[in-house]
Amino acid sequence: MKLAVTFTLVALIFFCSPASAEICPSFLEVIQNLLVGTLSSYQASIEPFSPDEDMKEAGTQLKILVDTLPPKAKDSVTKLMDKIIKSPQCA
């Protein structure tokens, strides 16, 4: 669980930096599929970014780990992401 949460929060830090005006909708789709989608929907959502085989394998491993989280934990991470995105720090 720590790996998935760490990955998500680090990614959000980059997209909530003062230099970025808004979060890329495609990135949000990838994160949504990571947290609540199927493995195949997650894999399809990363394809437009042309990941190499190592990236695909790492992403698949991450998705498999995320899928072991209890639904309440995934829901809490989703709520946290929404709260971060809507916060003044990301405005």
N, CA, C and O atoms as a GROMACS GRO file, in nm:
protein
  364
    1MET      N    1   0.083  -0.118   0.000
    1MET     CA    2   0.000   0.000   0.000
    1MET      C    3   0.088   0.125   0.000
    1MET      O    4   0.057   0.223  -0.068
    2LYS      N    5   0.197   0.122   0.075
    2LYS     CA    6   0.283   0.240   0.083
    2LYS      C    7   0.336   0.278  -0.055
    2LYS      O    8   0.346   0.396  -0.086
    3LEU      N    9   0.370   0.179  -0.137
    3LEU     CA   10   0.423   0.207  -0.270
    3LEU      C   11   0.320   0.279  -0.355
    3LEU      O   12   0.352   0.378  -0.421
    4ALA      N   13   0.198   0.231  -0.355
    4ALA     CA   14   0.092   0.292  -0.437
    4ALA      C   15   0.062   0.434  -0.392
    4ALA      O   16   0.048   0.524  -0.475
    5VAL      N   17   0.052   0.453  -0.262
    5VAL     CA   18   0.022   0.586  -0.210
    5VAL      C   19   0.138   0.681  -0.238
    5VAL      O   20   0.117   0.796  -0.277
    6THR      N   21   0.260   0.632  -0.220
    6THR     CA   22   0.377   0.715  -0.247
    6THR      C   23   0.380   0.756  -0.393
    6THR      O   24   0.401   0.874  -0.423
    7PHE      N   25   0.360   0.661  -0.483
    7PHE     CA   26   0.359   0.691  -0.626
    7PHE      C   27   0.254   0.796  -0.659
    7PHE      O   28   0.282   0.892  -0.731
    8THR      N   29   0.135   0.779  -0.608
    8THR     CA   30   0.026   0.872  -0.637
    8THR      C   31   0.056   1.012  -0.584
    8THR      O   32   0.035   1.110  -0.655
    9LEU      N   33   0.105   1.020  -0.463
    9LEU     CA   34   0.132   1.152  -0.404
    9LEU      C   35   0.250   1.221  -0.473
    9LEU      O   36   0.246   1.342  -0.493
   10VAL      N   37   0.353   1.146  -0.509
   10VAL     CA   38   0.466   1.206  -0.581
   10VAL      C   39   0.419   1.258  -0.716
   10VAL      O   40   0.457   1.367  -0.758
   11ALA      N   41   0.337   1.180  -0.784
   11ALA     CA   42   0.286   1.224  -0.914
   11ALA      C   43   0.203   1.351  -0.899
   11ALA      O   44   0.212   1.442  -0.981
   12LEU      N   45   0.122   1.357  -0.795
   12LEU     CA   46   0.040   1.476  -0.774
   12LEU      C   47   0.124   1.599  -0.742
   12LEU      O   48   0.088   1.711  -0.779
   13ILE      N   49   0.235   1.579  -0.673
   13ILE     CA   50   0.324   1.691  -0.643
   13ILE      C   51   0.370   1.757  -0.772
   13ILE      O   52   0.372   1.880  -0.783
   14PHE      N   53   0.408   1.674  -0.870
   14PHE     CA   54   0.455   1.729  -0.997
   14PHE      C   55   0.345   1.804  -1.070
   14PHE      O   56   0.370   1.907  -1.133
   15PHE      N   57   0.223   1.752  -1.062
   15PHE     CA   58   0.115   1.814  -1.137
   15PHE      C   59   0.047   1.927  -1.062
   15PHE      O   60  -0.035   1.998  -1.119
   16CYS      N   61   0.080   1.946  -0.936
   16CYS     CA   62   0.025   2.057  -0.858
   16CYS      C   63   0.130   2.164  -0.833
   16CYS      O   64   0.111   2.252  -0.750
   17SER      N   65   0.239   2.157  -0.903
   17SER     CA   66   0.343   2.257  -0.883
   17SER      C   67   0.295   2.391  -0.936
   17SER      O   68   0.207   2.395  -1.021
   18PRO      N   69   0.352   2.500  -0.888
   18PRO     CA   70   0.310   2.633  -0.934
   18PRO      C   71   0.330   2.652  -1.085
   18PRO      O   72   0.263   2.736  -1.145
   19ALA      N   73   0.418   2.576  -1.145
   19ALA     CA   74   0.444   2.591  -1.288
   19ALA      C   75   0.333   2.530  -1.374
   19ALA      O   76   0.323   2.563  -1.492
   20SER      N   77   0.252   2.443  -1.317
   20SER     CA   78   0.148   2.380  -1.399
   20SER      C   79   0.014   2.450  -1.375
   20SER      O   80  -0.026   2.472  -1.261
   21ALA      N   81  -0.054   2.482  -1.483
   21ALA     CA   82  -0.180   2.552  -1.473
   21ALA      C   83  -0.294   2.457  -1.440
   21ALA      O   84  -0.388   2.494  -1.370
   22GLU      N   85  -0.288   2.336  -1.490
   22GLU     CA   86  -0.392   2.238  -1.463
   22GLU      C   87  -0.335   2.098  -1.479
   22GLU      O   88  -0.228   2.079  -1.536
   23ILE      N   89  -0.409   2.002  -1.428
   23ILE     CA   90  -0.366   1.863  -1.435
   23ILE      C   91  -0.412   1.805  -1.568
   23ILE      O   92  -0.525   1.825  -1.611
   24CYS      N   93  -0.324   1.734  -1.631
   24CYS     CA   94  -0.352   1.670  -1.759
   24CYS      C   95  -0.466   1.568  -1.741
   24CYS      O   96  -0.454   1.477  -1.659
   25PRO      N   97  -0.575   1.582  -1.817
   25PRO     CA   98  -0.686   1.488  -1.805
   25PRO      C   99  -0.645   1.343  -1.831
   25PRO      O  100  -0.700   1.251  -1.770
   26SER      N  101  -0.551   1.322  -1.920
   26SER     CA  102  -0.505   1.186  -1.948
   26SER      C  103  -0.436   1.126  -1.826
   26SER      O  104  -0.449   1.007  -1.798
   27PHE      N  105  -0.362   1.209  -1.753
   27PHE     CA  106  -0.298   1.162  -1.631
   27PHE      C  107  -0.403   1.120  -1.529
   27PHE      O  108  -0.390   1.015  -1.465
   28LEU      N  109  -0.507   1.200  -1.515
   28LEU     CA  110  -0.614   1.164  -1.421
   28LEU      C  111  -0.682   1.034  -1.461
   28LEU      O  112  -0.720   0.955  -1.375
   29GLU      N  113  -0.698   1.012  -1.592
   29GLU     CA  114  -0.757   0.886  -1.638
   29GLU      C  115  -0.669   0.768  -1.601
   29GLU      O  116  -0.718   0.664  -1.558
   30VAL      N  117  -0.537   0.784  -1.618
   30VAL     CA  118  -0.444   0.677  -1.582
   30VAL      C  119  -0.455   0.646  -1.432
   30VAL      O  120  -0.464   0.530  -1.393
   31ILE      N  121  -0.454   0.750  -1.348
   31ILE     CA  122  -0.464   0.731  -1.204
   31ILE      C  123  -0.597   0.668  -1.166
   31ILE      O  124  -0.602   0.579  -1.080
   32GLN      N  125  -0.704   0.712  -1.228
   32GLN     CA  126  -0.836   0.654  -1.201
   32GLN      C  127  -0.838   0.505  -1.236
   32GLN      O  128  -0.888   0.424  -1.158
   33ASN      N  129  -0.782   0.471  -1.351
   33ASN     CA  130  -0.774   0.330  -1.390
   33ASN      C  131  -0.681   0.252  -1.298
   33ASN      O  132  -0.705   0.134  -1.270
   34LEU      N  133  -0.576   0.316  -1.250
   34LEU     CA  134  -0.485   0.251  -1.156
   34LEU      C  135  -0.559   0.214  -1.028
   34LEU      O  136  -0.542   0.105  -0.974
   35LEU      N  137  -0.640   0.306  -0.978
   35LEU     CA  138  -0.706   0.285  -0.850
   35LEU      C  139  -0.832   0.199  -0.859
   35LEU      O  140  -0.854   0.112  -0.774
   36VAL      N  141  -0.914   0.220  -0.961
   36VAL     CA  142  -1.044   0.150  -0.964
   36VAL      C  143  -1.074   0.078  -1.093
   36VAL      O  144  -1.176   0.010  -1.103
   37GLY      N  145  -0.988   0.090  -1.193
   37GLY     CA  146  -1.013   0.023  -1.320
   37GLY      C  147  -0.962  -0.120  -1.320
   37GLY      O  148  -0.906  -0.169  -1.221
   38THR      N  149  -0.983  -0.186  -1.432
   38THR     CA  150  -0.930  -0.320  -1.449
   38THR      C  151  -0.785  -0.312  -1.496
   38THR      O  152  -0.739  -0.205  -1.536
   39LEU      N  153  -0.715  -0.422  -1.490
   39LEU     CA  154  -0.576  -0.423  -1.538
   39LEU      C  155  -0.572  -0.386  -1.685
   39LEU      O  156  -0.485  -0.309  -1.727
   40SER      N  157  -0.665  -0.439  -1.764
   40SER     CA  158  -0.664  -0.408  -1.907
   40SER      C  159  -0.698  -0.262  -1.934
   40SER      O  160  -0.643  -0.202  -2.027
   41SER      N  161  -0.788  -0.202  -1.854
   41SER     CA  162  -0.820  -0.060  -1.875
   41SER      C  163  -0.701   0.028  -1.836
   41SER      O  164  -0.676   0.130  -1.899
   42TYR      N  165  -0.629  -0.013  -1.731
   42TYR     CA  166  -0.509   0.060  -1.692
   42TYR      C  167  -0.404   0.052  -1.803
   42TYR      O  168  -0.345   0.153  -1.842
   43GLN      N  169  -0.380  -0.069  -1.852
   43GLN     CA  170  -0.281  -0.087  -1.958
   43GLN      C  171  -0.318  -0.008  -2.083
   43GLN      O  172  -0.230   0.050  -2.148
   44ALA      N  173  -0.445  -0.005  -2.118
   44ALA     CA  174  -0.489   0.072  -2.234
   44ALA      C  175  -0.470   0.222  -2.212
   44ALA      O  176  -0.438   0.295  -2.306
   45SER      N  177  -0.488   0.269  -2.088
   45SER     CA  178  -0.477   0.413  -2.062
   45SER      C  179  -0.333   0.462  -2.068
   45SER      O  180  -0.310   0.581  -2.089
   46ILE      N  181  -0.235   0.373  -2.049
   46ILE     CA  182  -0.095   0.417  -2.057
   46ILE      C  183  -0.037   0.403  -2.197
   46ILE      O  184   0.068   0.460  -2.226
   47GLU      N  185  -0.101   0.328  -2.284
   47GLU     CA  186  -0.049   0.304  -2.419
   47GLU      C  187  -0.022   0.430  -2.499
   47GLU      O  188   0.079   0.436  -2.569
   48PRO      N  189  -0.108   0.533  -2.494
   48PRO     CA  190  -0.080   0.654  -2.573
   48PRO      C  191   0.053   0.722  -2.539
   48PRO      O  192   0.102   0.805  -2.616
   49PHE      N  193   0.110   0.687  -2.425
   49PHE     CA  194   0.236   0.749  -2.382
   49PHE      C  195   0.358   0.668  -2.423
   49PHE      O  196   0.471   0.702  -2.387
   50SER      N  197   0.337   0.561  -2.500
   50SER     CA  198   0.444   0.476  -2.554
   50SER      C  199   0.546   0.432  -2.449
   50SER      O  200   0.665   0.455  -2.464
   51PRO      N  201   0.498   0.367  -2.341
   51PRO     CA  202   0.594   0.321  -2.240
   51PRO      C  203   0.678   0.206  -2.295
   51PRO      O  204   0.631   0.126  -2.377
   52ASP      N  205   0.804   0.198  -2.249
   52ASP     CA  206   0.886   0.084  -2.290
   52ASP      C  207   0.844  -0.037  -2.207
   52ASP      O  208   0.760  -0.026  -2.117
   53GLU      N  209   0.902  -0.152  -2.237
   53GLU     CA  210   0.860  -0.275  -2.170
   53GLU      C  211   0.883  -0.271  -2.019
   53GLU      O  212   0.801  -0.323  -1.943
   54ASP      N  213   0.992  -0.210  -1.975
   54ASP     CA  214   1.017  -0.199  -1.831
   54ASP      C  215   0.910  -0.114  -1.764
   54ASP      O  216   0.864  -0.147  -1.654
   55MET      N  217   0.871  -0.006  -1.828
   55MET     CA  218   0.766   0.080  -1.773
   55MET      C  219   0.633   0.004  -1.766
   55MET      O  220   0.561   0.013  -1.667
   56LYS      N  221   0.601  -0.069  -1.873
   56LYS     CA  222   0.476  -0.146  -1.874
   56LYS      C  223   0.475  -0.249  -1.762
   56LYS      O  224   0.375  -0.265  -1.692
   57GLU      N  225   0.587  -0.320  -1.746
   57GLU     CA  226   0.596  -0.423  -1.642
   57GLU      C  227   0.585  -0.361  -1.503
   57GLU      O  228   0.515  -0.414  -1.417
   58ALA      N  229   0.654  -0.250  -1.480
   58ALA     CA  230   0.646  -0.182  -1.350
   58ALA      C  231   0.504  -0.134  -1.323
   58ALA      O  232   0.454  -0.147  -1.212
   59GLY      N  233   0.439  -0.077  -1.426
   59GLY     CA  234   0.301  -0.032  -1.410
   59GLY      C  235   0.207  -0.147  -1.380
   59GLY      O  236   0.116  -0.133  -1.298
   60THR      N  237   0.228  -0.260  -1.447
   60THR     CA  238   0.145  -0.378  -1.422
   60THR      C  239   0.165  -0.427  -1.279
   60THR      O  240   0.068  -0.461  -1.212
   61GLN      N  241   0.289  -0.430  -1.232
   61GLN     CA  242   0.315  -0.471  -1.094
   61GLN      C  243   0.248  -0.376  -0.995
   61GLN      O  244   0.192  -0.419  -0.895
   62LEU      N  245   0.255  -0.245  -1.024
   62LEU     CA  246   0.191  -0.147  -0.937
   62LEU      C  247   0.040  -0.168  -0.935
   62LEU      O  248  -0.020  -0.165  -0.828
   63LYS      N  249  -0.021  -0.189  -1.051
   63LYS     CA  250  -0.165  -0.211  -1.059
   63LYS      C  251  -0.205  -0.335  -0.979
   63LYS      O  252  -0.305  -0.335  -0.908
   64ILE      N  253  -0.126  -0.442  -0.990
   64ILE     CA  254  -0.154  -0.565  -0.916
   64ILE      C  255  -0.148  -0.538  -0.765
   64ILE      O  256  -0.230  -0.589  -0.689
   65LEU      N  257  -0.049  -0.459  -0.722
   65LEU     CA  258  -0.040  -0.423  -0.580
   65LEU      C  259  -0.159  -0.338  -0.536
   65LEU      O  260  -0.216  -0.361  -0.429
   66VAL      N  261  -0.195  -0.240  -0.617
   66VAL     CA  262  -0.309  -0.153  -0.583
   66VAL      C  263  -0.437  -0.236  -0.572
   66VAL      O  264  -0.521  -0.210  -0.487
   67ASP      N  265  -0.450  -0.335  -0.659
   67ASP     CA  266  -0.571  -0.419  -0.655
   67ASP      C  267  -0.582  -0.501  -0.528
   67ASP      O  268  -0.690  -0.553  -0.498
   68THR      N  269  -0.473  -0.516  -0.453
   68THR     CA  270  -0.480  -0.590  -0.327
   68THR      C  271  -0.528  -0.501  -0.211
   68THR      O  272  -0.558  -0.552  -0.102
   69LEU      N  273  -0.534  -0.370  -0.233
   69LEU     CA  274  -0.582  -0.280  -0.128
   69LEU      C  275  -0.730  -0.302  -0.103
   69LEU      O  276  -0.805  -0.334  -0.195
   70PRO      N  277  -0.773  -0.286   0.021
   70PRO     CA  278  -0.916  -0.294   0.048
   70PRO      C  279  -0.990  -0.178  -0.020
   70PRO      O  280  -0.933  -0.070  -0.038
   71PRO      N  281  -1.114  -0.200  -0.058
   71PRO     CA  282  -1.191  -0.093  -0.124
   71PRO      C  283  -1.192   0.038  -0.046
   71PRO      O  284  -1.187   0.145  -0.106
   72LYS      N  285  -1.199   0.032   0.087
   72LYS     CA  286  -1.201   0.154   0.168
   72LYS      C  287  -1.070   0.233   0.149
   72LYS      O  288  -1.073   0.356   0.142
   73ALA      N  289  -0.959   0.164   0.142
   73ALA     CA  290  -0.831   0.232   0.123
   73ALA      C  291  -0.826   0.300  -0.013
   73ALA      O  292  -0.781   0.414  -0.024
   74LYS      N  293  -0.871   0.230  -0.118
   74LYS     CA  294  -0.873   0.291  -0.252
   74LYS      C  295  -0.965   0.411  -0.256
   74LYS      O  296  -0.933   0.513  -0.317
   75ASP      N  297  -1.079   0.400  -0.189
   75ASP     CA  298  -1.173   0.512  -0.184
   75ASP      C  299  -1.110   0.631  -0.112
   75ASP      O  300  -1.128   0.745  -0.153
   76SER      N  301  -1.038   0.604  -0.004
   76SER     CA  302  -0.973   0.712   0.071
   76SER      C  303  -0.864   0.780  -0.012
   76SER      O  304  -0.849   0.902  -0.006
   77VAL      N  305  -0.787   0.703  -0.087
   77VAL     CA  306  -0.684   0.761  -0.173
   77VAL      C  307  -0.748   0.847  -0.281
   77VAL      O  308  -0.699   0.956  -0.311
   78THR      N  309  -0.858   0.800  -0.339
   78THR     CA  310  -0.930   0.877  -0.440
   78THR      C  311  -0.981   1.009  -0.381
   78THR      O  312  -0.969   1.114  -0.444
   79LYS      N  313  -1.037   1.003  -0.261
   79LYS     CA  314  -1.086   1.125  -0.195
   79LYS      C  315  -0.970   1.220  -0.165
   79LYS      O  316  -0.985   1.342  -0.180
   80LEU      N  317  -0.856   1.166  -0.123
   80LEU     CA  318  -0.740   1.249  -0.096
   80LEU      C  319  -0.693   1.318  -0.223
   80LEU      O  320  -0.663   1.438  -0.221
   81MET      N  321  -0.686   1.245  -0.333
   81MET     CA  322  -0.646   1.306  -0.460
   81MET      C  323  -0.740   1.418  -0.499
   81MET      O  324  -0.697   1.524  -0.542
   82ASP      N  325  -0.870   1.394  -0.484
   82ASP     CA  326  -0.969   1.496  -0.518
   82ASP      C  327  -0.950   1.619  -0.430
   82ASP      O  328  -0.959   1.732  -0.477
   83LYS      N  329  -0.926   1.596  -0.302
   83LYS     CA  330  -0.904   1.708  -0.209
   83LYS      C  331  -0.779   1.787  -0.246
   83LYS      O  332  -0.780   1.910  -0.242
   84ILE      N  333  -0.673   1.717  -0.284
   84ILE     CA  334  -0.549   1.784  -0.324
   84ILE      C  335  -0.570   1.866  -0.449
   84ILE      O  336  -0.528   1.981  -0.457
   85ILE      N  337  -0.636   1.807  -0.548
   85ILE     CA  338  -0.659   1.876  -0.676
   85ILE      C  339  -0.742   2.003  -0.656
   85ILE      O  340  -0.720   2.103  -0.724
   86LYS      N  341  -0.837   1.999  -0.564
   86LYS     CA  342  -0.925   2.114  -0.541
   86LYS      C  343  -0.870   2.212  -0.438
   86LYS      O  344  -0.933   2.314  -0.410
   87SER      N  345  -0.755   2.182  -0.382
   87SER     CA  346  -0.698   2.268  -0.278
   87SER      C  347  -0.642   2.397  -0.335
   87SER      O  348  -0.613   2.403  -0.455
   88PRO      N  349  -0.626   2.500  -0.253
   88PRO     CA  350  -0.566   2.626  -0.298
   88PRO      C  351  -0.421   2.608  -0.351
   88PRO      O  352  -0.376   2.683  -0.437
   89GLN      N  353  -0.352   2.508  -0.299
   89GLN     CA  354  -0.215   2.484  -0.345
   89GLN      C  355  -0.209   2.441  -0.491
   89GLN      O  356  -0.107   2.459  -0.558
   90CYS      N  357  -0.318   2.384  -0.541
   90CYS     CA  358  -0.322   2.339  -0.681
   90CYS      C  359  -0.404   2.432  -0.769
   90CYS      O  360  -0.421   2.407  -0.888
   91ALA      N  361  -0.453   2.538  -0.713
   91ALA     CA  362  -0.537   2.631  -0.791
   91ALA      C  363  -0.455   2.716  -0.883
   91ALA      O  364  -0.509   2.799  -0.956
   0.00000   0.00000   0.00000
